[in-house]
Amino acid sequence: MKILIACEYSGRVRDAFLRGGHDAMSCDLLPTEMPGPHYQGDIRDVIDDGWDMMIAHPPCTMLASSGARWMAGRPEAIEEALAFVRLLLAAPILKIALENPIGIISTRLRKPDQIIQPWQFGHGETKATCLWLHDLPKLRPTNIVEVREPKVHYMSPGPDRWKNRSRTYTGVAQAMAEQWGGTR
């Protein structure tokens, strides 16, 4: 399958699909952290290139409940973020998964199809992540971890905190590739 990983600079989801034998490319305004097929630029430049599947990770600053302080008094930024989510969800791609933390997508557009946690996929951490799915099944947990802590919530402040909080967990990326990569 030809798979677009939208708004991903880490390469984690892209690389999981590449290991599964798929033609996968990440796209982000930032350069990729891992060598591999990556388009550095606006997703709108490549969204119409005949993809079979897209997994999208739109920036959550104006979308996540945890960023409510950034949203205060900025209705135009919120509307711009929601318009971008609508664009991704309406892409001319058969299979779409959109990932984001709990936030205003759920109240302004629609409820997520599924909420997952890293501890369901081999990581001893909590971080509720919503999935909005089109023509894809819900992810099945692969490795339940009993000891859980909110590491992402308590990360130290710093210039790269946002990047460190936004990387997809490798266990989640692998589950996406294994479970969705087999869907035709």
C-alpha positions, 0 to 999 in steps of 0.5 A: 500500500502507498501510505502517507504519514501526515505531520510526522517528523519522527519517522516512527510510524513511517518506518513501522510501515516501511518494515512491513513492506509498504511504500510509506512517506512522512510529511512535515514542515520539520525535517525528519529525525530518521533518514527515510522517505520524507517530504519537508513541506506543506501536506497540501502539496502531496495529499492528492498524490494517490495514497491508499492510506493516511495517518495524520497527526495534526499539531495539537497546540490549538486542539488539545485540552491540555493546551487550553491556556494557549487557546484563550482569546485566540478563536481565529487560531482555533478555527484555523486548526479545526479547518486543517483537521477538516481538510485532513479528514476530507482528503481523497484517501480511502483509509484515514486515521487522525490522531490527537489528544483529548480536546476540541475535535471531540466537541466541535467536529465529532467524537473519536472512534477510539481512545488508546493508551501507550500502556496498551502497546508495551509502554508503561505510561499514560497518555490518552490518545484519540483516533478518528477512523475512516475505513480502518478497524479500531486498534487492538491492544498488543501488550498490556503493561500493568505499571503506569505513570504519566511521564509525558505530563510531567516532562521538564520544561524546555525548548524541545518539550513539545517535540518530545511529547508529540512523538508516537510511541513505537509500540503504537506505531508497530500496532498501526503497521501490523493491524492496518497494514494488512487491511486492503 
